[in-house]
Each structure stands twice: as structure tokens, then as C-alpha cells.
Amino acid sequence: MSRLAIVFVLLASIAATALACSKNHNFDYILLATQWPETFCESQRCVQHQDKWSIHGAWPENNDGSWPQDCCTEKPFNAALLKPIEAELIAHWKTLKSGSTNDVFWSHEYSKHGTCSVDSPLLKDELAYFNNTLTAFKKLKIDEWLAAAGIVPSASKTYPVEAFHQAIKKGSGVTAAVDCVVHRKKGVPVISQINFCLKKETLQPFDCPLRDHNCKPHVQIGYHPSH
Ligand code: AMP
């Protein structure tokens, strides 16, 4: 191949990558999805986990309820880039699935959501995506705020979903959205996620426009401890 041809092929592949990676980047805010490990683990085999809120993911969202996903298949997840923050990730964003690995979970979150978050200056590349999501999460003292309102994990006690909302509002100053699921064995509603809305420029929380998911108003919900 002549030099000119090589240069042409290189330019064409760079252009193709840029094009493939520039699709669907627009979004309005970041949804920081935090999860209650025991609820996730009620429906599948899990590794040992603690009773503390943990990160599911940071997801770009639009005000109309749509969201971009899988924005750059040409930019594969690189686990080596996360080595400097691996211990922190394991503390707050670890895989719960038995027989799987953290890299599988992080790769899924990055490929599906992280590659679409690059319009946020704080989430512009893989390390920034994970590191700044961790920083935003660590400012949310969810366990403390709930405990301060008397909401503690219990195998028998239940709480109205409004109690979670009030505790989060009191602690953080913002409204969050709560997700519930029906417990596989007991058939009762339990809390699964608390979702915070963050400004895309600063990752500061603001009142979340999202509705609760599967949590009916005034219904008592479970908040189970791990066993
Ligand atoms: P997403 O596609 O970002 O909504 O994430 C959903 C996927 O992530 C599902 O396959 C879940 O089973 C998986 N998932 C959610 N939380 C965890 C976790 N803590 N550990 C491992 N996989 C998870």
C-alpha cells in the first residue's frame, strides 16, 4: 500500500470512530441510581454483601423520559484505567452477582451509559466517569439520613414510602425517586433503589423530576437486612 493510501485508511478509520462515537450524546441530566443490595440479592445468587447503599450506575437521562445508551462501541471498557480507584469502587460500586466479576459489571455500566455521558465535563472519559460518580455518591449519606429518621433495615418492620422521601429530603435538601419491587418469596413490596438527579455540568443533586417506580403512595414497604 502506498503512503497516501495508508494515510487515507487511517483518516477514514478515525473519522468512522468519531462518527460512531458522536451519536446520541445529548441528554439533560444524570440519574445516579443507588441500590439496596439485599433487595437485588433477593432474586438471585449473590456474593456476600453489607447493609449499606451502593451504586448501580450513573445514567444520562432526558427530561422527556428517554435516554441514550451504547453510544460508542469503538471505545471499549479498559479495566486497567480503573486500577487507581479500584478499592473505592469495590467499597461502593461492586458486583453483587455470584460467579461474575466487577469488570463485567463496570464494563456493562460504562458501555451502556458511560459512553453516552461524555457531554458532562465531569464524566468525559472512563476514569472520570467512575471517579466523579464515586465522589458524587459519597456526598450522599443515605444510610445516615435514613437511620436519623428511624428507618433501619428490619426483617419485620415496614415503612411508608413517604418516610423514605422525607428522610432523603431532610438529609440532602432534594427530592429523590424511589423504586420498589415485589419480594419474590414474600410477595410484599420492598425498596430497591433510590435515584438522585444530578446536574450534568456539576453533578450537584437537584429535585428529581422522575416519579417513583412501583411504589404505591401510602403503602408500607420492606427494607430488609442481609442474612
Ligand atoms: P442497567 O442496564 O444499567 O439498567 O443495569 C441492569 C443490569 O445490571 C442487570 O443485568 C442487572 O442484573 C445488573 N446489575 C445491577 N446491579 C448490579 C450489581 N450490584 N452487581 C451486578 N450486576 C448488577
py3Dmol code that shows the C-alpha trace and the ligand (Angstrom):
import py3Dmol

protein = """\
ATOM      1  CA  MET A   1       0.000   0.000   0.000  1.00  0.00           C
ATOM      2  CA  SER A   2       1.328   3.456  -0.831  1.00  0.00           C
ATOM      3  CA  ARG A   3       1.900   6.006   1.905  1.00  0.00           C
ATOM      4  CA  LEU A   4      -1.010   8.052   0.633  1.00  0.00           C
ATOM      5  CA  ALA A   5      -3.290   5.027   0.807  1.00  0.00           C
ATOM      6  CA  ILE A   6      -2.178   4.292   4.390  1.00  0.00           C
ATOM      7  CA  VAL A   7      -2.867   7.896   5.423  1.00  0.00           C
ATOM      8  CA  PHE A   8      -6.272   7.694   3.744  1.00  0.00           C
ATOM      9  CA  VAL A   9      -7.178   4.444   5.524  1.00  0.00           C
ATOM     10  CA  LEU A  10      -6.055   5.894   8.870  1.00  0.00           C
ATOM     11  CA  LEU A  11      -8.073   9.091   8.378  1.00  0.00           C
ATOM     12  CA  ALA A  12     -11.113   7.118   7.291  1.00  0.00           C
ATOM     13  CA  SER A  13     -10.974   4.896  10.360  1.00  0.00           C
ATOM     14  CA  ILE A  14     -10.510   7.911  12.684  1.00  0.00           C
ATOM     15  CA  ALA A  15     -13.489   9.618  11.026  1.00  0.00           C
ATOM     16  CA  ALA A  16     -15.603   6.451  11.314  1.00  0.00           C
ATOM     17  CA  THR A  17     -14.770   6.155  15.018  1.00  0.00           C
ATOM     18  CA  ALA A  18     -15.558   9.807  15.638  1.00  0.00           C
ATOM     19  CA  LEU A  19     -18.859   9.472  13.797  1.00  0.00           C
ATOM     20  CA  ALA A  20     -19.818   6.231  15.544  1.00  0.00           C
ATOM     21  CA  CYS A  21     -18.990   7.830  18.879  1.00  0.00           C
ATOM     22  CA  SER A  22     -20.782  11.104  18.342  1.00  0.00           C
ATOM     23  CA  LYS A  23     -24.283   9.638  18.056  1.00  0.00           C
ATOM     24  CA  ASN A  24     -26.923  10.106  20.762  1.00  0.00           C
ATOM     25  CA  HIS A  25     -24.830  12.161  23.137  1.00  0.00           C
ATOM     26  CA  ASN A  26     -27.457  14.699  24.049  1.00  0.00           C
ATOM     27  CA  PHE A  27     -29.093  14.437  27.426  1.00  0.00           C
ATOM     28  CA  ASP A  28     -30.478  16.707  30.138  1.00  0.00           C
ATOM     29  CA  TYR A  29     -29.215  15.343  33.443  1.00  0.00           C
ATOM     30  CA  ILE A  30     -27.535  12.395  35.165  1.00  0.00           C
ATOM     31  CA  LEU A  31     -29.541   9.881  37.135  1.00  0.00           C
ATOM     32  CA  LEU A  32     -27.447   8.426  39.934  1.00  0.00           C
ATOM     33  CA  ALA A  33     -29.109   5.097  40.690  1.00  0.00           C
ATOM     34  CA  THR A  34     -28.278   3.795  44.166  1.00  0.00           C
ATOM     35  CA  GLN A  35     -29.357   0.331  45.180  1.00  0.00           C
ATOM     36  CA  TRP A  36     -30.170  -1.633  48.317  1.00  0.00           C
ATOM     37  CA  PRO A  37     -28.029  -4.783  47.966  1.00  0.00           C
ATOM     38  CA  GLU A  38     -30.330  -7.126  49.884  1.00  0.00           C
ATOM     39  CA  THR A  39     -33.258  -6.376  47.575  1.00  0.00           C
ATOM     40  CA  PHE A  40     -31.119  -7.011  44.476  1.00  0.00           C
ATOM     41  CA  CYS A  41     -29.983 -10.260  46.083  1.00  0.00           C
ATOM     42  CA  GLU A  42     -33.445 -11.493  46.973  1.00  0.00           C
ATOM     43  CA  SER A  43     -33.949 -12.603  43.395  1.00  0.00           C
ATOM     44  CA  GLN A  44     -30.526 -14.060  42.556  1.00  0.00           C
ATOM     45  CA  ARG A  45     -27.399 -15.699  43.875  1.00  0.00           C
ATOM     46  CA  CYS A  46     -25.108 -13.060  45.298  1.00  0.00           C
ATOM     47  CA  VAL A  47     -21.712 -12.613  46.827  1.00  0.00           C
ATOM     48  CA  GLN A  48     -21.617 -11.571  50.487  1.00  0.00           C
ATOM     49  CA  HIS A  49     -22.796  -8.025  50.886  1.00  0.00           C
ATOM     50  CA  GLN A  50     -23.239  -5.424  53.564  1.00  0.00           C
ATOM     51  CA  ASP A  51     -26.241  -3.419  54.629  1.00  0.00           C
ATOM     52  CA  LYS A  52     -25.138  -0.190  53.026  1.00  0.00           C
ATOM     53  CA  TRP A  53     -26.421   1.655  49.993  1.00  0.00           C
ATOM     54  CA  SER A  54     -24.320   1.174  46.932  1.00  0.00           C
ATOM     55  CA  ILE A  55     -24.052   2.442  43.344  1.00  0.00           C
ATOM     56  CA  HIS A  56     -25.906   0.794  40.487  1.00  0.00           C
ATOM     57  CA  GLY A  57     -24.974   3.341  37.853  1.00  0.00           C
ATOM     58  CA  ALA A  58     -24.798   6.908  36.565  1.00  0.00           C
ATOM     59  CA  TRP A  59     -27.159   7.224  33.647  1.00  0.00           C
ATOM     60  CA  PRO A  60     -27.686  10.119  31.225  1.00  0.00           C
ATOM     61  CA  GLU A  61     -31.406  10.979  31.055  1.00  0.00           C
ATOM     62  CA  ASN A  62     -33.657  13.341  29.139  1.00  0.00           C
ATOM     63  CA  ASN A  63     -36.478  15.412  30.590  1.00  0.00           C
ATOM     64  CA  ASP A  64     -38.930  13.639  28.262  1.00  0.00           C
ATOM     65  CA  GLY A  65     -38.107  10.282  29.890  1.00  0.00           C
ATOM     66  CA  SER A  66     -35.907   8.954  27.083  1.00  0.00           C
ATOM     67  CA  TRP A  67     -32.203   8.179  27.426  1.00  0.00           C
ATOM     68  CA  PRO A  68     -29.263   7.431  25.168  1.00  0.00           C
ATOM     69  CA  GLN A  69     -27.426   4.147  25.524  1.00  0.00           C
ATOM     70  CA  ASP A  70     -24.475   2.273  23.971  1.00  0.00           C
ATOM     71  CA  CYS A  71     -23.065   5.411  22.342  1.00  0.00           C
ATOM     72  CA  CYS A  72     -19.579   4.252  21.427  1.00  0.00           C
ATOM     73  CA  THR A  73     -18.887   0.615  20.737  1.00  0.00           C
ATOM     74  CA  GLU A  74     -15.484   1.628  19.349  1.00  0.00           C
ATOM     75  CA  LYS A  75     -14.349   2.760  22.785  1.00  0.00           C
ATOM     76  CA  PRO A  76     -14.186  -0.497  24.734  1.00  0.00           C
ATOM     77  CA  PHE A  77     -14.045  -0.608  28.519  1.00  0.00           C
ATOM     78  CA  ASN A  78     -10.458  -0.766  29.798  1.00  0.00           C
ATOM     79  CA  ALA A  79     -10.270  -2.231  33.325  1.00  0.00           C
ATOM     80  CA  ALA A  80      -6.614  -1.150  33.722  1.00  0.00           C
ATOM     81  CA  LEU A  81      -7.642   2.540  33.733  1.00  0.00           C
ATOM     82  CA  LEU A  82      -9.577   1.988  36.967  1.00  0.00           C
ATOM     83  CA  LYS A  83      -6.689   0.491  38.984  1.00  0.00           C
ATOM     84  CA  PRO A  84      -6.024   3.760  40.895  1.00  0.00           C
ATOM     85  CA  ILE A  85      -9.605   3.817  42.227  1.00  0.00           C
ATOM     86  CA  GLU A  86     -10.317   0.079  42.352  1.00  0.00           C
ATOM     87  CA  ALA A  87     -10.525  -0.142  46.161  1.00  0.00           C
ATOM     88  CA  GLU A  88     -13.051   2.706  46.289  1.00  0.00           C
ATOM     89  CA  LEU A  89     -15.074   1.126  43.509  1.00  0.00           C
ATOM     90  CA  ILE A  90     -15.153  -2.182  45.362  1.00  0.00           C
ATOM     91  CA  ALA A  91     -16.291  -0.351  48.514  1.00  0.00           C
ATOM     92  CA  HIS A  92     -19.195   1.453  46.821  1.00  0.00           C
ATOM     93  CA  TRP A  93     -19.878   0.009  43.350  1.00  0.00           C
ATOM     94  CA  LYS A  94     -19.104  -3.678  43.451  1.00  0.00           C
ATOM     95  CA  THR A  95     -20.777  -6.505  41.615  1.00  0.00           C
ATOM     96  CA  LEU A  96     -23.242  -8.407  43.737  1.00  0.00           C
ATOM     97  CA  LYS A  97     -23.680 -11.286  41.306  1.00  0.00           C
ATOM     98  CA  SER A  98     -22.167 -14.550  42.385  1.00  0.00           C
ATOM     99  CA  GLY A  99     -19.951 -16.097  39.701  1.00  0.00           C
ATOM    100  CA  SER A 100     -19.440 -12.755  37.959  1.00  0.00           C
ATOM    101  CA  THR A 101     -16.722 -10.103  38.243  1.00  0.00           C
ATOM    102  CA  ASN A 102     -16.558  -6.401  38.935  1.00  0.00           C
ATOM    103  CA  ASP A 103     -15.113  -5.856  35.472  1.00  0.00           C
ATOM    104  CA  VAL A 104     -18.204  -7.403  33.880  1.00  0.00           C
ATOM    105  CA  PHE A 105     -20.484  -5.076  35.874  1.00  0.00           C
ATOM    106  CA  TRP A 106     -18.354  -1.956  35.337  1.00  0.00           C
ATOM    107  CA  SER A 107     -17.924  -2.727  31.658  1.00  0.00           C
ATOM    108  CA  HIS A 108     -21.712  -3.064  31.257  1.00  0.00           C
ATOM    109  CA  GLU A 109     -22.358   0.247  33.033  1.00  0.00           C
ATOM    110  CA  TYR A 110     -19.628   2.071  31.110  1.00  0.00           C
ATOM    111  CA  SER A 111     -20.519   0.715  27.682  1.00  0.00           C
ATOM    112  CA  LYS A 112     -24.245   1.256  28.079  1.00  0.00           C
ATOM    113  CA  HIS A 113     -24.285   4.556  29.998  1.00  0.00           C
ATOM    114  CA  GLY A 114     -20.752   5.920  30.400  1.00  0.00           C
ATOM    115  CA  THR A 115     -20.097   6.174  26.669  1.00  0.00           C
ATOM    116  CA  CYS A 116     -23.196   8.408  26.413  1.00  0.00           C
ATOM    117  CA  SER A 117     -22.218  10.688  29.316  1.00  0.00           C
ATOM    118  CA  VAL A 118     -19.288  12.452  27.641  1.00  0.00           C
ATOM    119  CA  ASP A 119     -21.195  15.735  27.315  1.00  0.00           C
ATOM    120  CA  SER A 120     -20.862  16.083  31.057  1.00  0.00           C
ATOM    121  CA  PRO A 121     -17.420  17.629  31.668  1.00  0.00           C
ATOM    122  CA  LEU A 122     -17.037  15.525  34.823  1.00  0.00           C
ATOM    123  CA  LEU A 123     -17.815  12.259  33.006  1.00  0.00           C
ATOM    124  CA  LYS A 124     -15.856  12.841  29.846  1.00  0.00           C
ATOM    125  CA  ASP A 125     -13.775   9.647  29.883  1.00  0.00           C
ATOM    126  CA  GLU A 126     -13.775   6.277  31.604  1.00  0.00           C
ATOM    127  CA  LEU A 127     -11.721   7.180  34.691  1.00  0.00           C
ATOM    128  CA  ALA A 128     -13.613  10.459  35.131  1.00  0.00           C
ATOM    129  CA  TYR A 129     -16.950   8.627  34.743  1.00  0.00           C
ATOM    130  CA  PHE A 130     -16.227   6.216  37.584  1.00  0.00           C
ATOM    131  CA  ASN A 131     -14.213   8.566  39.798  1.00  0.00           C
ATOM    132  CA  ASN A 132     -16.610  11.519  39.709  1.00  0.00           C
ATOM    133  CA  THR A 133     -19.641   9.273  40.116  1.00  0.00           C
ATOM    134  CA  LEU A 134     -17.974   7.883  43.249  1.00  0.00           C
ATOM    135  CA  THR A 135     -17.344  11.418  44.524  1.00  0.00           C
ATOM    136  CA  ALA A 136     -20.970  12.420  43.928  1.00  0.00           C
ATOM    137  CA  PHE A 137     -22.212   9.236  45.613  1.00  0.00           C
ATOM    138  CA  LYS A 138     -20.025   9.635  48.695  1.00  0.00           C
ATOM    139  CA  LYS A 139     -21.640  13.012  49.388  1.00  0.00           C
ATOM    140  CA  LEU A 140     -24.988  11.239  49.711  1.00  0.00           C
ATOM    141  CA  LYS A 141     -25.124   9.901  53.257  1.00  0.00           C
ATOM    142  CA  ILE A 142     -28.140   7.726  52.542  1.00  0.00           C
ATOM    143  CA  ASP A 143     -27.633   5.204  55.361  1.00  0.00           C
ATOM    144  CA  GLU A 144     -27.193   8.017  57.906  1.00  0.00           C
ATOM    145  CA  TRP A 145     -30.146  10.063  56.661  1.00  0.00           C
ATOM    146  CA  LEU A 146     -32.475   7.080  56.803  1.00  0.00           C
ATOM    147  CA  ALA A 147     -31.237   5.976  60.232  1.00  0.00           C
ATOM    148  CA  ALA A 148     -31.671   9.533  61.556  1.00  0.00           C
ATOM    149  CA  ALA A 149     -35.351   9.239  60.598  1.00  0.00           C
ATOM    150  CA  GLY A 150     -35.637   5.859  62.365  1.00  0.00           C
ATOM    151  CA  ILE A 151     -35.577   3.924  59.079  1.00  0.00           C
ATOM    152  CA  VAL A 152     -33.305   0.952  59.659  1.00  0.00           C
ATOM    153  CA  PRO A 153     -33.173  -2.437  57.925  1.00  0.00           C
ATOM    154  CA  SER A 154     -35.633  -4.843  59.523  1.00  0.00           C
ATOM    155  CA  ALA A 155     -36.950  -8.310  58.701  1.00  0.00           C
ATOM    156  CA  SER A 156     -40.344  -7.475  60.197  1.00  0.00           C
ATOM    157  CA  LYS A 157     -40.860  -3.703  60.297  1.00  0.00           C
ATOM    158  CA  THR A 158     -42.140  -1.829  57.238  1.00  0.00           C
ATOM    159  CA  TYR A 159     -42.168   1.872  56.377  1.00  0.00           C
ATOM    160  CA  PRO A 160     -44.372   4.098  54.230  1.00  0.00           C
ATOM    161  CA  VAL A 161     -42.579   5.160  51.057  1.00  0.00           C
ATOM    162  CA  GLU A 162     -43.206   8.771  52.105  1.00  0.00           C
ATOM    163  CA  ALA A 163     -40.909   8.215  55.113  1.00  0.00           C
ATOM    164  CA  PHE A 164     -38.011   7.469  52.748  1.00  0.00           C
ATOM    165  CA  HIS A 165     -38.783  10.601  50.739  1.00  0.00           C
ATOM    166  CA  GLN A 166     -38.914  12.791  53.827  1.00  0.00           C
ATOM    167  CA  ALA A 167     -35.664  11.398  55.227  1.00  0.00           C
ATOM    168  CA  ILE A 168     -33.826  11.948  51.940  1.00  0.00           C
ATOM    169  CA  LYS A 169     -35.231  15.453  51.516  1.00  0.00           C
ATOM    170  CA  LYS A 170     -34.246  16.355  55.083  1.00  0.00           C
ATOM    171  CA  GLY A 171     -30.724  14.991  54.681  1.00  0.00           C
ATOM    172  CA  SER A 172     -29.891  16.070  51.139  1.00  0.00           C
ATOM    173  CA  GLY A 173     -32.192  19.035  50.572  1.00  0.00           C
ATOM    174  CA  VAL A 174     -33.512  17.482  47.351  1.00  0.00           C
ATOM    175  CA  THR A 175     -36.276  15.139  46.283  1.00  0.00           C
ATOM    176  CA  ALA A 176     -35.232  11.714  45.031  1.00  0.00           C
ATOM    177  CA  ALA A 177     -37.243   8.998  43.258  1.00  0.00           C
ATOM    178  CA  VAL A 178     -37.739   5.622  44.883  1.00  0.00           C
ATOM    179  CA  ASP A 179     -38.033   2.242  43.135  1.00  0.00           C
ATOM    180  CA  CYS A 180     -39.783  -0.732  44.693  1.00  0.00           C
ATOM    181  CA  VAL A 181     -40.050  -4.373  43.649  1.00  0.00           C
ATOM    182  CA  VAL A 182     -42.227  -7.187  44.900  1.00  0.00           C
ATOM    183  CA  HIS A 183     -40.304  -9.600  47.107  1.00  0.00           C
ATOM    184  CA  ARG A 184     -40.026 -12.890  45.208  1.00  0.00           C
ATOM    185  CA  LYS A 185     -40.902 -15.139  48.164  1.00  0.00           C
ATOM    186  CA  LYS A 186     -42.952 -12.923  50.464  1.00  0.00           C
ATOM    187  CA  GLY A 187     -44.952 -11.141  47.768  1.00  0.00           C
ATOM    188  CA  VAL A 188     -44.676  -7.785  49.589  1.00  0.00           C
ATOM    189  CA  PRO A 189     -43.237  -4.536  48.188  1.00  0.00           C
ATOM    190  CA  VAL A 190     -39.647  -3.756  49.190  1.00  0.00           C
ATOM    191  CA  ILE A 191     -37.384  -0.809  48.387  1.00  0.00           C
ATOM    192  CA  SER A 192     -34.856  -1.500  45.631  1.00  0.00           C
ATOM    193  CA  GLN A 193     -33.340   1.825  44.545  1.00  0.00           C
ATOM    194  CA  ILE A 194     -33.153   5.489  45.490  1.00  0.00           C
ATOM    195  CA  ASN A 195     -32.460   7.553  42.379  1.00  0.00           C
ATOM    196  CA  PHE A 196     -30.915  11.009  42.567  1.00  0.00           C
ATOM    197  CA  CYS A 197     -30.937  13.541  39.751  1.00  0.00           C
ATOM    198  CA  LEU A 198     -27.656  15.384  39.220  1.00  0.00           C
ATOM    199  CA  LYS A 199     -26.918  18.443  37.107  1.00  0.00           C
ATOM    200  CA  LYS A 200     -24.856  17.375  34.123  1.00  0.00           C
ATOM    201  CA  GLU A 201     -22.340  20.232  34.456  1.00  0.00           C
ATOM    202  CA  THR A 202     -21.525  19.883  38.162  1.00  0.00           C
ATOM    203  CA  LEU A 203     -23.058  16.578  39.343  1.00  0.00           C
ATOM    204  CA  GLN A 204     -24.844  18.552  42.066  1.00  0.00           C
ATOM    205  CA  PRO A 205     -28.187  16.997  43.105  1.00  0.00           C
ATOM    206  CA  PHE A 206     -31.422  18.818  42.260  1.00  0.00           C
ATOM    207  CA  ASP A 207     -35.113  17.978  42.801  1.00  0.00           C
ATOM    208  CA  CYS A 208     -35.663  14.893  40.699  1.00  0.00           C
ATOM    209  CA  PRO A 209     -38.476  15.164  38.135  1.00  0.00           C
ATOM    210  CA  LEU A 210     -38.797  11.368  37.984  1.00  0.00           C
ATOM    211  CA  ARG A 211     -41.701   9.527  39.555  1.00  0.00           C
ATOM    212  CA  ASP A 212     -41.326   6.620  41.932  1.00  0.00           C
ATOM    213  CA  HIS A 213     -41.379   3.259  40.237  1.00  0.00           C
ATOM    214  CA  ASN A 214     -43.685   0.507  41.555  1.00  0.00           C
ATOM    215  CA  CYS A 215     -44.030   2.149  44.997  1.00  0.00           C
ATOM    216  CA  LYS A 216     -47.689   2.930  45.555  1.00  0.00           C
ATOM    217  CA  PRO A 217     -48.377   6.014  47.709  1.00  0.00           C
ATOM    218  CA  HIS A 218     -49.108   5.246  51.395  1.00  0.00           C
ATOM    219  CA  VAL A 219     -48.198   1.575  51.031  1.00  0.00           C
ATOM    220  CA  GLN A 220     -45.817   0.151  53.632  1.00  0.00           C
ATOM    221  CA  ILE A 221     -42.603  -1.142  52.094  1.00  0.00           C
ATOM    222  CA  GLY A 222     -39.932  -3.504  53.395  1.00  0.00           C
ATOM    223  CA  TYR A 223     -36.267  -2.620  53.946  1.00  0.00           C
ATOM    224  CA  HIS A 224     -34.703  -5.983  54.686  1.00  0.00           C
ATOM    225  CA  PRO A 225     -31.322  -6.673  56.259  1.00  0.00           C
ATOM    226  CA  SER A 226     -28.943  -9.153  54.653  1.00  0.00           C
ATOM    227  CA  HIS A 227     -28.872 -12.609  56.168  1.00  0.00           C
TER     228      HIS A 227
END
"""
ligand_1 = """\
23
AMP
P -28.643 -1.283 33.592
O -28.606 -1.985 32.234
O -27.591 -0.247 33.751
O -30.020 -0.817 33.960
O -28.267 -2.395 34.647
C -29.021 -3.555 34.728
C -28.083 -4.720 34.720
O -27.113 -4.549 35.754
C -28.811 -6.029 35.001
O -28.208 -7.035 34.221
C -28.532 -6.241 36.478
O -28.577 -7.597 36.805
C -27.132 -5.678 36.606
N -26.822 -5.195 37.948
C -27.442 -4.240 38.638
N -26.859 -4.059 39.824
C -25.842 -4.941 39.893
C -24.870 -5.237 40.860
N -24.792 -4.568 42.021
N -23.976 -6.217 40.576
C -24.020 -6.852 39.398
N -24.902 -6.624 38.434
C -25.806 -5.670 38.670
"""
view = py3Dmol.view(width=600, height=400)
view.addModel(protein, "pdb")
view.setStyle({"model": 0}, {"cartoon": {"style": "trace"}})
view.addModel(ligand_1, "xyz")
view.setStyle({"model": 1}, {"stick": {}})
view.zoomTo()
view.show()
